[in-house]
């Protein structure tokens, strides 16, 4: 991987509050990289540090090898799509898109031609002479994209750009954004708190919480192999069960589930003792006998394509599972005791 | 609950309107009175307007009007520049030591009784040995115009999100370019409002001007006052009506500028 943005031990403090605790990550060229986390996790602060709107309190931000952490925003070859777009309300759509080119010293004819091309790319050629206020939210969003892409930045930063759109538009824009990133070949750093957005678009995702990076990996990595309870819980639905690791040998742990049944899990450098496993609800199936877990069904929730079963272990811990809503298979009635079997590798042993 | 349902609401409203506007209406109507009397109607005439421009008091009024106009222009311009800089510092400057003290200092002249400012200003000028005259009026006007210009400018600026300037900086604009090309055009309706308000306040001021003007120097309000002391003549009503017209014009202008500004607000 050719590294585009190399973030090294970035610290950001506001007075006594630390927003970023030495965050590091390397983002590749042409990568669609997402910073994902709940509000207040530091993802937007990190983005603003890359853009230059915030000074870092420590660490380096390298862009193709050059430390840009001390540069003014206008000296960074990085452009931003803002959450509320921040289109200049007193300028036409064309002048908005051409603004960055004008500041870079491009002549009028040339920059208007380029702005026209950018507007064509986002299907808004017909709206070039309008003011931003005369456009819909989705159209404003695309103007903001065209404006940020027009100066051909090395990196495009996107600060929750889809959060102001309604659901249908948001889903359509996801596809469009991904296509735009592939055709332009520009590195996208995308900030969101919406895990579905992150999972569907990103090449890699950095999950953040409380100013720390929790895990960096592909969508599949962080969904199927979360490293800790925060990531397992934050990404998708999961069951976190307390377990006892009896022994670890050659990267495989012998684990006792609540109820006494024993299974084996992949374990990387974990000591025996109490731990948690994460089990995704769709990776449990109902078996007549010999299940790994015994539960009592409490409630069946109808979700359309799926059914959700809310069950309880004898230990009192809740466990939910999902099954496809097909004609095949019996749906157990509330109150019945059923056995559950874990799919191979379904129980993921967590570090904390 | 609908305010109009309170008992006596209509009567109270009417009373307020009558008290506020009857004198203005009377003055305006009687400025067109053909009679020399200020109480009996003698038919419609422009004679008192002609008298203002060509009558015995015309040179005095002309000089006073010229003073008022130039002082208002210079004072409003200077005050608006200072107020704009102050507003940008206060609204965009982040947190700094003494910010609330600064805010109070800027706006204090609005709350201090004008007569106190008038006396204090006069004493100050005599202490530093400045001879009262055109210059002292100008300095006093610039000073008390600043808070009037500041308020609409700061209010407008507060409604402009900082992300516009950040977007400009992100798109390779220098600080100066971001201010000139983005922030200033967006705050312009507030700047114009502040300018017009300062202009009217300066044009209209009597108390402070009367204290610091010195002998022989007149602005329109002090000239009118001087004239009235010798008895009210209808030409005073004509001048007053013209000043009223200017004020109404400026206020209307300010209103439309603000309304146009709403359209460019995102």
Interface residues (C-beta under 8 A of the other chain):
Chain A: X51 X52 X53 X72 X73 X74 X78 X79 X80 X82 X84 X86 X87 X88 X89 X90 X99 X100 X103 X104 X131 X132 X133 X147 X148 X151
Chain B: X161 X163 X164 X166 X167 X168 X169 X170 X171 X172 X173 X174 X177 X182 X185 X186 X263 X264 X265 X266
